[in-house]
């Protein structure tokens, strides 16, 4: 397996860092509005988020069905000027994502860390219950419709040679859930076709979601540095999973 630190044409369409949290008792989603004032020059797009819920009640047969809905303020979404970076400051946690073109981990991580510091202060965070890194890739395979997945991917659905078929899959969805005992985390690998940029290309989405949940014994804010060190480990493991999932033919496409 070939290790690469950086690809000039990285196939990443979206990268995310996500932290789920608990708050002090006096927390309110309105507390998060102050974040917008601090980042308005970099994230001018700012809008509230709402959580929608509903309940259906069945009474006596002769009574009408009752439908009750609720709309609760859940936080804010902040979007950068070029709409490439999106920051969610929610009641249940923090998410920072960047869309293509993706550059490198270091500036992505540093921007997320700075926004996290604003969030944890405004939200009066008490603990972290989940830490995650997620990378969504689109592998564009040339030579449709005769290209073979196994020439570009090392992890893919394999169909019996006796199965009646005519060429490539019309569609599929494959998910692997892989325990990483050394990191005490889970890696979820999702793979499925997505719309290609042209008729000569087959595009496969390779979605890598790595996370650890600690609901019983969450990280305290005294362990904030340890959480970001763990995110660093998740990113390094993501690189290994990605490299293990592709062939040299794909590496040449994205080099």
Secondary structure, 3 states (H helix, E strand, C coil): CCCCCCCCCCCEEEEEEEEEEEECCCCCHHHHHHHHHHHCCCCCEEEEEEEEEEEEECCCCCCCCEEEEEEEEEEEEEECCCCCEEEEEECCEEEEEEECCCCCHHHHHHHHHHHHHHHHHHHCEEEEEEEEEEEEEEEEEECCCCCCHHHCECCCCCCCCCCCCCCCCCCCEEEEEEEECCCCEEEEEEEEEECCCCCCEEEEEEEEEEEEECCCCCEEHHHHHHHHHHHHHHHHHHHHHHHHHECHHHHHHHC
